[in-house]
Amino acid sequence: MERPRSLPDRRRILKGAALAVVPYAALPDPRAGAHTRPVDHPLAEWQPATPGNYTASNRPTDHAVDRIVIHVTQTTYSKALSIFQNPKKKVSAHYVVRSADGHVAQCVRETDVAWHAGNWDYNTRSIGIEHEGWVDRPAYFTDALYEESARLTAAVCDRYDIPRNRAHVIGHHEVPGTDHTDPGPNWDWTRYMRLVNSV
């Protein structure tokens, strides 16, 4: 003989109905409490460097940020990201800009010190921005790369009150003690700074 099933009480029915009309977005995230690393630049994708390739810091409290260093990767975008994620490489930059579409990846938080300039003083006081390409292949310096990089540089200048000029937005080759030549003679500084200042 089948046992009669108990019917749910009125309170349980009302609770279920109320839950059914609550918008999904208002419900707690199933990962609530999970630690995420939001990007500093809203248009960037988080592609973290391994912690062994940068120095954790609390900039600008620990070190003032007063310049931006422009780099060229001398490799592809994806290879640059994999280098920053390899703990044996001991190198990183805050951002990498892709040639084809100007897509920006953030690899190190701006509060932390990326190992990009080859000069500790400049590392502590700068944001490093890598650009996909080679110094002797100007085709990699696309309109999209220039435009998105300029937007990023302008935003960093605004965050740290950095003047938008060539004394504060420099090439890697201008870092004291470096043996690097990037961004190289094919980088159009006049165009780039005009874009930075027009954002």
N, C-alpha and C positions, 0 to 999 in steps of 0.2 A: 504494500500500500504506500502510495506517495505521500510524503509529509507536506503539509501546506507551507508554502513559502511566506515569510513575513514581508509585509509591504514596507517600503521605506517611510519613515515619518516625514511630516510636513517640513520640518526644519532642514533635513538632509536634502529634500527636493529643492527648497529655496536656495540653499548654498550652491548646489550644482547649477541652478539656473543663473545665479549671479556670476559664477565663474565663467559660464559660457558667453556672457556678454562683455566681459573684461577684455579690452584690446590686448592682443598678444604682446605688443611692445611694452605694456605696463607690467607684465609678469617678470619676475626676477630672471636674470640670465642664468642658464644652467651652470655657467662657469663663474658665477658671482664669487668674488673673492680671489679669483685667479689673477695673478699679476701680469699685466700687459705693459709693453713699452711703447707708449704713444710717440709718434714722430713729432719733431719740433717744427717741421715745415709741413703744412696741411696737405700739400700736393705730393708728398713723398711716400714711398712704400718702405716699411721697416725691413731691412735685410742686415741683421746685426753681425758686426765683426766679432770674432772670438775675443773674450775678455783679456786674453794674453797679448793682444795686439794694440792695446790702448791703455791709458792710465785713468782710472776712476777719479773723478774730481768733483768739485762743486763750484764750477765757474758760473758767473763772474765773481763770486765771493772769494774763491781761492786765488784766481788769476783773472785780471781784466782781459776782456776780449776786444782787441782794437784793430784787427785786420782780417782779411780773407786771402787765402793763397789759392791761386788757380793752377791746376795740374792737368796733364794729359796722361792717360793710363799707359800708353804704349802697349796696349792689349785690348781685347774685347771687353765689353760691359760685363758679361757673365764671368769671364776669367778674372776680372778685377774683383768682383764680389767673392769669388772662391779663394782668391789670394788673401783677402781680409778675413776670411773664415778659417784660414789655415794657421794654427798656432805656431808653426815653424817659421812663418814669414816675418813676424815682428813688424808689421806695417799696417796702416789703416788710414782712412780719411773719413770725414764726417758724411760726405755725400759723393755719389757717383751719378753722372748724367749720361743717359744713353744717346747715341748719335741719331738713330733713325727717327725717333719721335720726341726726344727731350725728356723722356720718363726719368724721374729722380728716385734714387734709392738712398735712404739714410742708413748708415752703417754704424755710426757712433753718435751718442747723444751730444748735443752742443755743450752740455755741462761738463762732459769728459774731455780729456786731452787725447786727440788722435795723433798717431805717429806718422806724420806725412811730410814734414818740412825738412827733416834731416838736421834740425837745429832745435834743441830743447826749448830755448827761450821763445822761438817763433811757434813751436808746437803749443806751448802753454797759452799763448795770447791770440791764436788764430783759429779760424774755421777753414778746413781743407775741403776743396771741391775738385774732384776728379772728373775728367771728361773723356768719354770713350774715344779712342783714336790713337793716331801716331802723329808726331810732330811734322813728319815729312809727307803726310797724306791729307791735304786740306779738304778733300771731299768728306771727311768725317765731321768737319765743322759745319753742320747743317743749320738751316734757319731755325729748326725746332730746338736744336741743342743750344744755340745762342740765346734764343728767346726764353726758354725755360730756365737756363742757368742764370740769366740776367734777373729773372723774376725771383729766383732763390737768393741770389746775392743781394738784391735790393731788400728783401725781407730780413736777411741776416743783419744788414746795415741798420735797418730800422729797429730791430730787437736790441742791438747793443750800442746804438747811437754812433755808428761808425760812419765817418764821412764817405760819400760816394765818389771817391777820386782815386787816381793811380798811386797816391802815396799810401793808401790803405787797402786797395784791391790790387794785389801784386801777383806776379808770376812766380812759379817755383824757382826759376833761374835767378830771381832777385833776392832770395833768402841768403843771408851771409853764410859763407862756408859751403854752399851746395856745389855739387858737380853736375847738377841736372840742367837741361836746356829748355824744359817745357815751361809754358805751352808752345814755345817755338816761334819761328818767324812767320808762320802761316796763320797764327792766331790774330784776328783783327781786333786789336785793342780799341781803336776809335769806335768801331761799330758796337763792340761789347759795352763800353762805358756809356755810349749814347743810349743803348737799351736799358742798362741799369738805371740811368738817371731819368728815363721816361716812364718807368713803372710807377 
